[in-house]
Amino acid sequence: MSSKPKKTRQSEAPGRPTRDEAEDAVRVLLRWAGDDPQREGLLDTPARVVRSYEEFFAGYAVDPRELLARTFSEVDGYDEMIVLKDIRFESYCEHHMVPIIGRAHVAYLPGHRVVGISKLARLVDAFAKRLQIQEKMTVQIADTLNEVLQPEGVGVILEAAHQCMSTRGVHKAGVTMVTSRMLGTFRTDPSTRREFLSIVGNPGVVAVANT
């Protein structure tokens, strides 16, 4: 039930096409691909695609900062690293609109407050469920966590397979892209960074988003 208001807000956004216009656009693509959108097997495809897009891109209706707004200060002095690893995510390449499927490892060293662990997973989804590039998504997750919680440090690593590489173009299956962003003590203290990498399995970082 909670998803319905979000869909209503999306449909009322200024300049946003109507559902009928979106379905018509799918029919155009079906005809461009060489098929007949009026044949039995495709009659309901435009409606299905539009419903799928509402799910695929639900992140546009979510304010990531609001997800982290409720924090907890009664932690009995806990001041060690908090890590949520292997958060599966599904996103879509903004260049080709094909899937990016991977996992995220998110960590922070709390200052005075902590956030519920489910909110870290929701934060990943809020940015994943948009048209994305992995480098930008890495920065968005880390910077939002850092801005809202103001911890001692933040570490984010994403590992993902891109179907724009495996199903088109160079056709290289089995390739994983790894991006990271380290802030605060995760960037300045090598021991903190090593602890984080050890906990998540020390993935090899082939692309670093630390700017």
C-alpha positions as CSV (number, residue, x, y, z in Angstrom):
1,M,0.0,0.0,0.0
2,S,2.9,2.4,0.7
3,S,4.0,2.3,-2.9
4,K,0.7,3.8,-4.3
5,P,1.3,7.4,-3.1
6,K,4.8,7.3,-4.6
7,K,3.4,6.3,-8.0
8,T,0.7,9.0,-7.8
9,R,3.4,11.7,-7.1
10,Q,5.4,10.4,-10.0
11,S,2.4,10.6,-12.4
12,E,1.7,14.2,-11.3
13,A,5.3,15.4,-11.8
14,P,5.3,18.4,-14.2
15,G,6.0,17.4,-17.8
16,R,5.8,13.7,-17.0
17,P,4.1,11.7,-19.7
18,T,0.9,10.0,-19.0
19,R,0.6,6.2,-18.7
20,D,-1.1,6.1,-22.0
21,E,1.7,8.0,-23.6
22,A,4.2,5.7,-22.1
23,E,2.4,2.7,-23.4
24,D,2.2,4.2,-26.9
25,A,6.0,4.7,-26.7
26,V,6.5,1.0,-26.1
27,R,4.3,0.2,-29.1
28,V,6.5,2.4,-31.2
29,L,9.6,0.5,-30.0
30,L,7.9,-2.8,-30.8
31,R,7.1,-1.7,-34.3
32,W,10.7,-0.3,-34.7
33,A,12.0,-3.7,-33.6
34,G,10.0,-5.3,-36.4
35,D,7.1,-6.8,-34.6
36,D,3.4,-6.1,-34.5
37,P,2.2,-4.7,-31.1
38,Q,-1.4,-5.8,-32.1
39,R,-0.6,-9.5,-32.2
40,E,-2.0,-11.6,-29.4
41,G,1.3,-12.1,-27.6
42,L,2.1,-8.4,-27.5
43,L,-1.2,-6.9,-26.8
44,D,-0.6,-6.5,-23.1
45,T,3.2,-5.9,-23.4
46,P,3.1,-2.1,-23.3
47,A,1.1,-2.1,-20.0
48,R,3.4,-4.7,-18.5
49,V,6.5,-2.7,-19.5
50,V,5.2,0.5,-17.9
51,R,4.4,-1.4,-14.7
52,S,7.9,-2.9,-14.8
53,Y,9.4,0.6,-15.2
54,E,7.5,1.8,-12.1
55,E,9.3,-0.9,-10.2
56,F,12.7,-0.6,-11.9
57,F,12.9,3.2,-11.4
58,A,11.1,3.5,-8.0
59,G,14.1,5.3,-6.6
60,Y,13.1,8.5,-8.3
61,A,10.2,8.7,-5.8
62,V,12.4,8.2,-2.8
63,D,14.3,10.9,-0.9
64,P,17.5,9.1,0.3
65,R,18.1,11.6,3.1
66,E,14.7,11.0,4.6
67,L,15.5,7.3,4.8
68,L,18.4,8.1,7.2
69,A,16.5,10.8,9.2
70,R,15.5,8.5,12.1
71,T,18.7,7.7,14.0
72,F,19.4,6.3,17.5
73,S,21.8,7.6,20.1
74,E,21.3,5.0,22.8
75,V,24.1,2.6,21.8
76,D,25.9,2.2,25.2
77,G,29.0,3.8,23.9
78,Y,29.4,1.6,20.8
79,D,32.1,3.2,18.7
80,E,33.3,0.4,16.4
81,M,32.8,0.0,12.7
82,I,29.3,-0.9,11.4
83,V,29.3,-2.9,8.2
84,L,26.4,-4.2,6.1
85,K,27.8,-6.3,3.3
86,D,26.5,-8.2,0.3
87,I,23.5,-5.9,-0.3
88,R,22.2,-7.2,-3.6
89,F,21.1,-4.4,-6.0
90,E,19.6,-4.2,-9.4
91,S,20.1,-1.0,-11.5
92,Y,20.0,0.1,-15.1
93,C,22.8,1.6,-17.2
94,E,21.9,5.1,-18.2
95,H,23.7,4.7,-21.5
96,H,21.9,1.5,-22.8
97,M,19.1,0.9,-20.2
98,V,20.2,-2.6,-19.6
99,P,20.7,-4.2,-16.1
100,I,23.5,-3.6,-13.8
101,I,23.4,-6.4,-11.1
102,G,25.7,-6.5,-8.2
103,R,26.2,-6.2,-4.5
104,A,27.1,-3.3,-2.2
105,H,29.2,-3.2,1.0
106,V,28.4,-0.2,3.1
107,A,30.2,0.8,6.3
108,Y,30.5,3.7,8.7
109,L,32.3,4.5,11.9
110,P,29.6,6.2,14.1
111,G,30.1,9.5,15.8
112,H,27.1,9.9,18.2
113,R,24.3,8.3,16.3
114,V,23.5,5.1,14.3
115,V,20.8,4.2,11.9
116,G,18.7,1.0,11.5
117,I,20.5,-1.5,9.3
118,S,17.6,-1.8,7.0
119,K,18.0,1.8,6.1
120,L,21.4,1.2,4.7
121,A,19.9,-1.4,2.3
122,R,17.1,1.0,1.4
123,L,19.7,3.7,0.8
124,V,21.4,1.5,-1.8
125,D,18.1,0.7,-3.5
126,A,17.1,4.4,-3.5
127,F,20.0,5.1,-5.8
128,A,20.1,1.8,-7.6
129,K,16.5,2.1,-8.8
130,R,17.4,4.9,-11.2
131,L,19.2,5.2,-14.5
132,Q,22.8,5.0,-13.3
133,I,26.5,4.6,-13.8
134,Q,28.2,2.6,-11.1
135,E,30.8,5.3,-10.3
136,K,28.1,7.9,-9.6
137,M,26.0,5.6,-7.6
138,T,29.0,4.8,-5.4
139,V,29.6,8.5,-4.6
140,Q,25.9,9.1,-4.0
141,I,25.6,6.4,-1.4
142,A,28.8,7.4,0.4
143,D,28.2,11.1,0.3
144,T,24.5,10.9,1.5
145,L,25.5,8.6,4.4
146,N,28.3,11.0,5.4
147,E,26.1,14.1,5.1
148,V,23.2,12.9,7.1
149,L,24.9,10.8,9.8
150,Q,28.1,12.8,10.1
151,P,30.1,9.8,11.2
152,E,33.8,9.5,11.8
153,G,34.1,7.9,8.4
154,V,32.3,6.1,5.6
155,G,33.3,3.2,3.2
156,V,31.3,2.0,0.2
157,I,32.3,-0.6,-2.3
158,L,30.1,-1.8,-5.2
159,E,30.8,-4.9,-7.3
160,A,28.6,-5.4,-10.3
161,A,28.2,-7.0,-13.7
162,H,27.0,-4.8,-16.5
163,Q,24.9,-6.3,-19.3
164,C,25.9,-3.5,-21.6
165,M,29.2,-5.4,-21.7
166,S,28.0,-8.9,-21.6
167,T,25.0,-8.9,-24.0
168,R,26.1,-6.2,-26.5
169,G,29.2,-4.4,-27.6
170,V,32.3,-6.4,-26.6
171,H,30.2,-9.3,-25.3
172,K,32.5,-10.1,-22.4
173,A,30.6,-12.2,-19.8
174,G,31.8,-12.8,-16.3
175,V,33.4,-9.4,-15.9
176,T,32.9,-7.6,-12.6
177,M,33.4,-3.9,-12.1
178,V,34.5,-2.7,-8.6
179,T,34.2,0.9,-7.4
180,S,34.9,2.4,-4.0
181,R,34.6,5.6,-2.1
182,M,36.3,6.1,1.3
183,L,35.6,9.2,3.4
184,G,36.9,10.4,6.8
185,T,38.9,7.8,8.7
186,F,38.3,5.2,6.0
187,R,40.4,7.4,3.7
188,T,43.0,8.8,6.2
189,D,43.6,5.8,8.4
190,P,45.1,2.8,6.6
191,S,44.2,0.4,9.5
192,T,40.5,1.4,9.3
193,R,40.5,0.8,5.6
194,R,42.2,-2.5,5.9
195,E,39.7,-3.7,8.5
196,F,36.8,-2.8,6.2
197,L,38.4,-4.5,3.2
198,S,39.1,-7.6,5.4
199,I,35.5,-7.8,6.6
200,V,34.0,-7.6,3.0
201,G,36.5,-10.0,1.6
202,N,39.1,-7.5,0.2
203,P,37.7,-7.1,-3.3
204,G,40.1,-5.8,-5.9
205,V,39.2,-2.2,-6.7
206,V,39.6,-1.6,-10.5
207,A,37.8,1.7,-10.6
208,V,38.0,4.1,-7.7
209,A,35.5,6.9,-7.2
210,N,37.2,9.0,-4.5
211,T,37.0,12.4,-6.1
